[in-house]
Amino acid sequence: MSLPGVMSNESSPSQTSNGQVTSNGGQEDVFLTLMIAQIQNQTPLDPLDTTQFMTQLAQMTQVETMQGMNSTITHQMVLLDNIQVLTTAGMVGQDVRVSTDTIEIDGTKHEGVIELNSSVQELNIEIKDEAGKVVETIKLGANSEGEVEFVIDPKALGLKDGQYDLNVVTDDNDYTPELMIAGTIEKMRIPPGGGSPEFLIAGVGYVPFFQVTQYGEKGSDGEGSSPTPSPFNLLARG
């Protein structure tokens, strides 16, 4: 049985020299070509079930819809990445606090805080060299819940220039308090292999932007404003 006029000349498939059907359109053209071929070659005593065609058409439409959604999501992710880069670039020059367990000693003092979730009777900061050896310990004593400020003075502690690891030790072994170093964002870069933007923090080095936990702009009097939770940290964790 022939079905003339089912497909227009604009969307009708063409045949190659070896008889294979090629489509001028998308998956719809291929589906219609196969459906017509099946109808033309069906057995009159055992006709094809039209519900199969409808089911196949619905499945094909669903696949194409998912492909369109994936394309839209990809474009949105690219847009968000661009917005993220522009926003992080605008933070260069700001004073921040960054969550880290390493520090780069260059002869200058470094200030920081330890965030305690509960009171402790003993709070120490172990400073380890690149070999993992404890070279100095800063004893902060007993402290209540909240922020505990500290200063790392290389001259007073006898620390040579280089990179050191920081380890917070308390009498409570159930958790490790968060240690944050205060510094200034000097540069922003995108890693060579791609990924999240990174900040160059004085005294810390390059760190992913989501490690910045607090930031604060300098006022006109030169004093820094109260640190504010970083919106980038919230975005990354969300």
Phi and psi in degrees as GROMACS dihedral restraints (atoms count N, CA, C in turn):
[ dihedral_restraints ]
;  ai    aj    ak    al  type     phi  dphi    fc
    3     4     5     6     1  -101.4    20    10
    4     5     6     7     1   147.0    20    10
    6     7     8     9     1  -124.6    20    10
    7     8     9    10     1    72.5    20    10
    9    10    11    12     1   -67.6    20    10
   10    11    12    13     1   149.3    20    10
   12    13    14    15     1    80.4    20    10
   13    14    15    16     1     3.4    20    10
   15    16    17    18     1   -68.7    20    10
   16    17    18    19     1   -37.5    20    10
   18    19    20    21     1  -120.3    20    10
   19    20    21    22     1   139.9    20    10
   21    22    23    24     1   -78.6    20    10
   22    23    24    25     1   168.9    20    10
   24    25    26    27     1   -68.1    20    10
   25    26    27    28     1   -27.5    20    10
   27    28    29    30     1   -69.8    20    10
   28    29    30    31     1   -30.8    20    10
   30    31    32    33     1  -114.8    20    10
   31    32    33    34     1     2.8    20    10
   33    34    35    36     1   -71.4    20    10
   34    35    36    37     1   143.7    20    10
   36    37    38    39     1   -76.2    20    10
   37    38    39    40     1   158.9    20    10
   39    40    41    42     1  -112.7    20    10
   40    41    42    43     1   163.4    20    10
   42    43    44    45     1  -114.4    20    10
   43    44    45    46     1   142.7    20    10
   45    46    47    48     1   -83.3    20    10
   46    47    48    49     1   177.0    20    10
   48    49    50    51     1   -63.6    20    10
   49    50    51    52     1   -26.3    20    10
   51    52    53    54     1   -94.9    20    10
   52    53    54    55     1     9.9    20    10
   54    55    56    57     1    90.2    20    10
   55    56    57    58     1    -1.0    20    10
   57    58    59    60     1   -76.7    20    10
   58    59    60    61     1   144.0    20    10
   60    61    62    63     1   -90.3    20    10
   61    62    63    64     1   131.5    20    10
   63    64    65    66     1  -118.4    20    10
   64    65    66    67     1   149.9    20    10
   66    67    68    69     1  -103.2    20    10
   67    68    69    70     1   137.4    20    10
   69    70    71    72     1   -87.8    20    10
   70    71    72    73     1   -12.5    20    10
   72    73    74    75     1  -117.2    20    10
   73    74    75    76     1  -144.6    20    10
   75    76    77    78     1   -98.2    20    10
   76    77    78    79     1  -150.5    20    10
   78    79    80    81     1   -67.8    20    10
   79    80    81    82     1   -25.1    20    10
   81    82    83    84     1   -61.4    20    10
   82    83    84    85     1   -42.3    20    10
   84    85    86    87     1   -62.8    20    10
   85    86    87    88     1   -42.6    20    10
   87    88    89    90     1   -63.8    20    10
   88    89    90    91     1   -43.3    20    10
   90    91    92    93     1   -62.1    20    10
   91    92    93    94     1   -46.3    20    10
   93    94    95    96     1   -64.2    20    10
   94    95    96    97     1   -37.3    20    10
   96    97    98    99     1   -62.3    20    10
   97    98    99   100     1   -45.4    20    10
   99   100   101   102     1   -67.3    20    10
  100   101   102   103     1   -38.0    20    10
  102   103   104   105     1   -63.9    20    10
  103   104   105   106     1   -43.5    20    10
  105   106   107   108     1   -64.1    20    10
  106   107   108   109     1   -40.1    20    10
  108   109   110   111     1   -63.6    20    10
  109   110   111   112     1   -39.1    20    10
  111   112   113   114     1   -67.8    20    10
  112   113   114   115     1   -39.7    20    10
  114   115   116   117     1   -65.9    20    10
  115   116   117   118     1   -40.9    20    10
  117   118   119   120     1   -67.1    20    10
  118   119   120   121     1   -28.1    20    10
  120   121   122   123     1  -108.3    20    10
  121   122   123   124     1    15.1    20    10
  123   124   125   126     1   -74.8    20    10
  124   125   126   127     1   157.5    20    10
  126   127   128   129     1   -85.4    20    10
  127   128   129   130     1   124.5    20    10
  129   130   131   132     1   -56.4    20    10
  130   131   132   133     1   -34.7    20    10
  132   133   134   135     1   -78.1    20    10
  133   134   135   136     1   -15.1    20    10
  135   136   137   138     1  -137.1    20    10
  136   137   138   139     1    70.3    20    10
  138   139   140   141     1   -65.7    20    10
  139   140   141   142     1   154.8    20    10
  141   142   143   144     1   -71.6    20    10
  142   143   144   145     1   148.6    20    10
  144   145   146   147     1   -82.2    20    10
  145   146   147   148     1   116.9    20    10
  147   148   149   150     1   -65.0    20    10
  148   149   150   151     1   -22.4    20    10
  150   151   152   153     1   -65.4    20    10
  151   152   153   154     1   -27.5    20    10
  153   154   155   156     1   -65.0    20    10
  154   155   156   157     1   -41.1    20    10
  156   157   158   159     1   -62.8    20    10
  157   158   159   160     1   -42.9    20    10
  159   160   161   162     1   -65.5    20    10
  160   161   162   163     1   -38.5    20    10
  162   163   164   165     1   -64.7    20    10
  163   164   165   166     1   -43.8    20    10
  165   166   167   168     1   -64.2    20    10
  166   167   168   169     1   -40.5    20    10
  168   169   170   171     1   -63.7    20    10
  169   170   171   172     1   -41.3    20    10
  171   172   173   174     1   -63.7    20    10
  172   173   174   175     1   -40.3    20    10
  174   175   176   177     1   -65.6    20    10
  175   176   177   178     1   -41.5    20    10
  177   178   179   180     1   -64.2    20    10
  178   179   180   181     1   -41.1    20    10
  180   181   182   183     1   -63.5    20    10
  181   182   183   184     1   -39.0    20    10
  183   184   185   186     1   -64.2    20    10
  184   185   186   187     1   -41.2    20    10
  186   187   188   189     1   -62.8    20    10
  187   188   189   190     1   -44.4    20    10
  189   190   191   192     1   -66.1    20    10
  190   191   192   193     1   -35.3    20    10
  192   193   194   195     1   -63.8    20    10
  193   194   195   196     1   -42.1    20    10
  195   196   197   198     1   -64.4    20    10
  196   197   198   199     1   -38.8    20    10
  198   199   200   201     1   -63.1    20    10
  199   200   201   202     1   -40.5    20    10
  201   202   203   204     1   -64.6    20    10
  202   203   204   205     1   -39.1    20    10
  204   205   206   207     1   -65.4    20    10
  205   206   207   208     1   -40.8    20    10
  207   208   209   210     1   -62.4    20    10
  208   209   210   211     1   -40.3    20    10
  210   211   212   213     1   -63.9    20    10
  211   212   213   214     1   -41.7    20    10
  213   214   215   216     1   -64.1    20    10
  214   215   216   217     1   -44.0    20    10
  216   217   218   219     1   -62.7    20    10
  217   218   219   220     1   -39.9    20    10
  219   220   221   222     1   -60.2    20    10
  220   221   222   223     1   -44.8    20    10
  222   223   224   225     1   -63.9    20    10
  223   224   225   226     1   -39.0    20    10
  225   226   227   228     1   -66.2    20    10
  226   227   228   229     1   -38.6    20    10
  228   229   230   231     1   -64.6    20    10
  229   230   231   232     1   -39.7    20    10
  231   232   233   234     1   -62.6    20    10
  232   233   234   235     1   -42.5    20    10
  234   235   236   237     1   -62.9    20    10
  235   236   237   238     1   -43.7    20    10
  237   238   239   240     1   -63.6    20    10
  238   239   240   241     1   -38.8    20    10
  240   241   242   243     1   -61.7    20    10
  241   242   243   244     1   -42.3    20    10
  243   244   245   246     1   -64.9    20    10
  244   245   246   247     1   -42.1    20    10
  246   247   248   249     1   -63.3    20    10
  247   248   249   250     1   -40.4    20    10
  249   250   251   252     1   -61.9    20    10
  250   251   252   253     1   -43.0    20    10
  252   253   254   255     1   -63.7    20    10
  253   254   255   256     1   -45.9    20    10
  255   256   257   258     1   -62.6    20    10
  256   257   258   259     1   -39.5    20    10
  258   259   260   261     1   -69.3    20    10
  259   260   261   262     1   -44.7    20    10
  261   262   263   264     1   -66.4    20    10
  262   263   264   265     1   -34.9    20    10
  264   265   266   267     1   -62.4    20    10
  265   266   267   268     1   -31.5    20    10
  267   268   269   270     1   -72.8    20    10
  268   269   270   271     1    -7.3    20    10
  270   271   272   273     1   -91.2    20    10
  271   272   273   274     1    -4.9    20    10
  273   274   275   276     1   -60.4    20    10
  274   275   276   277     1   131.7    20    10
  276   277   278   279     1    98.9    20    10
  277   278   279   280     1    -9.1    20    10
  279   280   281   282     1   -86.9    20    10
  280   281   282   283     1   149.8    20    10
  282   283   284   285     1   -82.3    20    10
  283   284   285   286     1   133.6    20    10
  285   286   287   288     1  -139.3    20    10
  286   287   288   289     1   169.7    20    10
  288   289   290   291     1  -116.3    20    10
  289   290   291   292     1   134.7    20    10
  291   292   293   294     1  -125.1    20    10
  292   293   294   295     1   134.1    20    10
  294   295   296   297     1   -76.5    20    10
  295   296   297   298     1   120.2    20    10
  297   298   299   300     1  -156.7    20    10
  298   299   300   301     1   161.8    20    10
  300   301   302   303     1  -123.1    20    10
  301   302   303   304     1    14.9    20    10
  303   304   305   306     1  -132.3    20    10
  304   305   306   307     1   157.5    20    10
  306   307   308   309     1  -148.4    20    10
  307   308   309   310     1   146.3    20    10
  309   310   311   312     1  -106.3    20    10
  310   311   312   313     1   114.3    20    10
  312   313   314   315     1   -87.2    20    10
  313   314   315   316     1   127.6    20    10
  315   316   317   318     1  -133.1    20    10
  316   317   318   319     1    22.7    20    10
  318   319   320   321     1    95.4    20    10
  319   320   321   322     1   -12.5    20    10
  321   322   323   324     1  -100.1    20    10
  322   323   324   325     1   157.9    20    10
  324   325   326   327     1   -73.8    20    10
  325   326   327   328     1   150.4    20    10
  327   328   329   330     1  -130.1    20    10
  328   329   330   331     1   130.4    20    10
  330   331   332   333     1  -102.7    20    10
  331   332   333   334     1   153.3    20    10
  333   334   335   336     1  -163.8    20    10
  334   335   336   337     1   177.7    20    10
  336   337   338   339     1  -138.4    20    10
  337   338   339   340     1   155.4    20    10
  339   340   341   342     1  -117.4    20    10
  340   341   342   343     1   128.1    20    10
  342   343   344   345     1   -92.5    20    10
  343   344   345   346     1   115.1    20    10
  345   346   347   348     1  -101.6    20    10
  346   347   348   349     1   131.4    20    10
  348   349   350   351     1   -87.3    20    10
  349   350   351   352     1   -13.5    20    10
  351   352   353   354     1  -156.8    20    10
  352   353   354   355     1   166.6    20    10
  354   355   356   357     1   -69.2    20    10
  355   356   357   358     1   146.7    20    10
  357   358   359   360     1  -132.8    20    10
  358   359   360   361     1   149.8    20    10
  360   361   362   363     1   -88.6    20    10
  361   362   363   364     1   -19.7    20    10
  363   364   365   366     1  -145.1    20    10
  364   365   366   367     1   130.5    20    10
  366   367   368   369     1  -138.1    20    10
  367   368   369   370     1   118.8    20    10
  369   370   371   372     1  -130.6    20    10
  370   371   372   373     1   153.9    20    10
  372   373   374   375     1  -119.0    20    10
  373   374   375   376     1   114.9    20    10
  375   376   377   378     1   -89.0    20    10
  376   377   378   379     1   129.8    20    10
  378   379   380   381     1  -106.2    20    10
  379   380   381   382     1   118.4    20    10
  381   382   383   384     1  -113.3    20    10
  382   383   384   385     1   143.4    20    10
  384   385   386   387     1   -81.1    20    10
  385   386   387   388     1  -176.1    20    10
  387   388   389   390     1   -64.3    20    10
  388   389   390   391     1   -21.2    20    10
  390   391   392   393     1   -84.7    20    10
  391   392   393   394     1    -4.0    20    10
  393   394   395   396     1    87.1    20    10
  394   395   396   397     1     9.0    20    10
  396   397   398   399     1   -88.1    20    10
  397   398   399   400     1   134.5    20    10
  399   400   401   402     1   -73.5    20    10
  400   401   402   403     1   115.3    20    10
  402   403   404   405     1  -101.7    20    10
  403   404   405   406     1   -18.6    20    10
  405   406   407   408     1  -161.6    20    10
  406   407   408   409     1   151.3    20    10
  408   409   410   411     1  -131.0    20    10
  409   410   411   412     1   126.8    20    10
  411   412   413   414     1   -97.6    20    10
  412   413   414   415     1   116.8    20    10
  414   415   416   417     1   -96.4    20    10
  415   416   417   418     1   121.9    20    10
  417   418   419   420     1  -108.7    20    10
  418   419   420   421     1    -2.0    20    10
  420   421   422   423     1    69.3    20    10
  421   422   423   424     1  -155.6    20    10
  423   424   425   426     1   -81.9    20    10
  424   425   426   427     1   139.3    20    10
  426   427   428   429     1  -145.8    20    10
  427   428   429   430     1   149.0    20    10
  429   430   431   432     1   -89.4    20    10
  430   431   432   433     1   175.9    20    10
  432   433   434   435     1   -60.5    20    10
  433   434   435   436     1   140.0    20    10
  435   436   437   438     1   128.5    20    10
  436   437   438   439     1  -159.5    20    10
  438   439   440   441     1   -90.4    20    10
  439   440   441   442     1   136.0    20    10
  441   442   443   444     1  -118.6    20    10
  442   443   444   445     1   116.8    20    10
  444   445   446   447     1   -83.8    20    10
  445   446   447   448     1   150.2    20    10
  447   448   449   450     1  -150.5    20    10
  448   449   450   451     1   163.1    20    10
  450   451   452   453     1  -132.7    20    10
  451   452   453   454     1   133.6    20    10
  453   454   455   456     1  -105.2    20    10
  454   455   456   457     1   109.0    20    10
  456   457   458   459     1  -106.8    20    10
  457   458   459   460     1   102.3    20    10
  459   460   461   462     1   -56.2    20    10
  460   461   462   463     1   -38.4    20    10
  462   463   464   465     1   -67.9    20    10
  463   464   465   466     1   -44.3    20    10
  465   466   467   468     1   -68.3    20    10
  466   467   468   469     1   -32.5    20    10
  468   469   470   471     1   -91.9    20    10
  469   470   471   472     1    -7.0    20    10
  471   472   473   474     1    70.5    20    10
  472   473   474   475     1    35.3    20    10
  474   475   476   477     1   -94.4    20    10
  475   476   477   478     1   129.3    20    10
  477   478   479   480     1   -79.3    20    10
  478   479   480   481     1   161.2    20    10
  480   481   482   483     1   -61.7    20    10
  481   482   483   484     1   140.5    20    10
  483   484   485   486     1   151.6    20    10
  484   485   486   487     1  -174.8    20    10
  486   487   488   489     1   -99.9    20    10
  487   488   489   490     1   136.7    20    10
  489   490   491   492     1  -131.4    20    10
  490   491   492   493     1   152.4    20    10
  492   493   494   495     1   -97.8    20    10
  493   494   495   496     1   144.4    20    10
  495   496   497   498     1  -115.0    20    10
  496   497   498   499     1   130.2    20    10
  498   499   500   501     1  -128.7    20    10
  499   500   501   502     1   119.9    20    10
  501   502   503   504     1   -86.9    20    10
  502   503   504   505     1   128.7    20    10
  504   505   506   507     1  -124.6    20    10
  505   506   507   508     1   129.7    20    10
  507   508   509   510     1  -130.4    20    10
  508   509   510   511     1   175.5    20    10
  510   511   512   513     1   -82.9    20    10
  511   512   513   514     1    -1.0    20    10
  513   514   515   516     1  -106.4    20    10
  514   515   516   517     1   109.8    20    10
  516   517   518   519     1   -85.5    20    10
  517   518   519   520     1     1.1    20    10
  519   520   521   522     1   -75.9    20    10
  520   521   522   523     1   -23.1    20    10
  522   523   524   525     1  -153.3    20    10
  523   524   525   526     1   161.3    20    10
  525   526   527   528     1  -112.4    20    10
  526   527   528   529     1   117.2    20    10
  528   529   530   531     1   -61.0    20    10
  529   530   531   532     1   153.1    20    10
  531   532   533   534     1   -82.2    20    10
  532   533   534   535     1   133.7    20    10
  534   535   536   537     1  -109.2    20    10
  535   536   537   538     1   131.3    20    10
  537   538   539   540     1  -126.3    20    10
  538   539   540   541     1   136.2    20    10
  540   541   542   543     1  -106.1    20    10
  541   542   543   544     1   135.8    20    10
  543   544   545   546     1   -86.5    20    10
  544   545   546   547     1   138.6    20    10
  546   547   548   549     1  -164.7    20    10
  547   548   549   550     1  -178.6    20    10
  549   550   551   552     1  -116.6    20    10
  550   551   552   553     1   136.2    20    10
  552   553   554   555     1   -74.1    20    10
  553   554   555   556     1   117.7    20    10
  555   556   557   558     1   -96.3    20    10
  556   557   558   559     1   -36.6    20    10
  558   559   560   561     1  -147.7    20    10
  559   560   561   562     1   164.7    20    10
  561   562   563   564     1  -132.5    20    10
  562   563   564   565     1   138.5    20    10
  564   565   566   567     1  -143.5    20    10
  565   566   567   568     1   159.3    20    10
  567   568   569   570     1  -101.6    20    10
  568   569   570   571     1   126.3    20    10
  570   571   572   573     1   -53.7    20    10
  571   572   573   574     1   144.7    20    10
  573   574   575   576     1   -52.9    20    10
  574   575   576   577     1   -35.8    20    10
  576   577   578   579     1   -88.8    20    10
  577   578   579   580     1     7.3    20    10
  579   580   581   582     1    88.3    20    10
  580   581   582   583     1   176.7    20    10
  582   583   584   585     1   117.0    20    10
  583   584   585   586     1  -164.0    20    10
  585   586   587   588     1   -70.8    20    10
  586   587   588   589     1   145.8    20    10
  588   589   590   591     1   -58.8    20    10
  589   590   591   592     1   151.0    20    10
  591   592   593   594     1  -122.7    20    10
  592   593   594   595     1   143.5    20    10
  594   595   596   597     1  -103.2    20    10
  595   596   597   598     1   141.8    20    10
  597   598   599   600     1   -93.9    20    10
  598   599   600   601     1   108.8    20    10
  600   601   602   603     1  -102.4    20    10
  601   602   603   604     1   128.3    20    10
  603   604   605   606     1   -57.9    20    10
  604   605   606   607     1   125.7    20    10
  606   607   608   609     1    88.2    20    10
  607   608   609   610     1    -7.8    20    10
  609   610   611   612     1  -122.1    20    10
  610   611   612   613     1   -38.5    20    10
  612   613   614   615     1    99.6    20    10
  613   614   615   616     1  -164.3    20    10
  615   616   617   618     1   -77.1    20    10
  616   617   618   619     1   129.8    20    10
  618   619   620   621     1  -137.1    20    10
  619   620   621   622     1   150.0    20    10
  621   622   623   624     1   -58.9    20    10
  622   623   624   625     1   145.7    20    10
  624   625   626   627     1   -59.4    20    10
  625   626   627   628     1   -29.0    20    10
  627   628   629   630     1   -75.3    20    10
  628   629   630   631     1    -4.3    20    10
  630   631   632   633     1   -83.0    20    10
  631   632   633   634     1   -10.2    20    10
  633   634   635   636     1   -75.8    20    10
  634   635   636   637     1   115.0    20    10
  636   637   638   639     1   -95.1    20    10
  637   638   639   640     1   -29.0    20    10
  639   640   641   642     1  -146.7    20    10
  640   641   642   643     1   151.5    20    10
  642   643   644   645     1  -143.7    20    10
  643   644   645   646     1   162.2    20    10
  645   646   647   648     1  -164.3    20    10
  646   647   648   649     1   131.3    20    10
  648   649   650   651     1   -79.5    20    10
  649   650   651   652     1   152.2    20    10
  651   652   653   654     1   -77.9    20    10
  652   653   654   655     1   137.9    20    10
  654   655   656   657     1   -81.0    20    10
  655   656   657   658     1   177.4    20    10
  657   658   659   660     1   -67.2    20    10
  658   659   660   661     1   -22.6    20    10
  660   661   662   663     1   -86.6    20    10
  661   662   663   664     1     2.9    20    10
  663   664   665   666     1    90.1    20    10
  664   665   666   667     1   -10.2    20    10
  666   667   668   669     1   -86.7    20    10
  667   668   669   670     1   144.8    20    10
  669   670   671   672     1   -79.7    20    10
  670   671   672   673     1   144.0    20    10
  672   673   674   675     1   -76.8    20    10
  673   674   675   676     1   168.6    20    10
  675   676   677   678     1   -61.1    20    10
  676   677   678   679     1   133.7    20    10
  678   679   680   681     1   -58.3    20    10
  679   680   681   682     1   142.7    20    10
  681   682   683   684     1  -120.7    20    10
  682   683   684   685     1   140.4    20    10
  684   685   686   687     1   -54.1    20    10
  685   686   687   688     1   135.6    20    10
  687   688   689   690     1   -71.9    20    10
  688   689   690   691     1   129.7    20    10
  690   691   692   693     1   -67.2    20    10
  691   692   693   694     1   -26.9    20    10
  693   694   695   696     1   -70.1    20    10
  694   695   696   697     1   -35.7    20    10
  696   697   698   699     1   -65.3    20    10
  697   698   699   700     1   -40.0    20    10
  699   700   701   702     1   -66.3    20    10
  700   701   702   703     1   -40.0    20    10
  702   703   704   705     1   -64.2    20    10
  703   704   705   706     1   -43.4    20    10
  705   706   707   708     1   -68.0    20    10
  706   707   708   709     1   -38.0    20    10
  708   709   710   711     1   -80.0    20    10
  709   710   711   712     1   -20.1    20    10
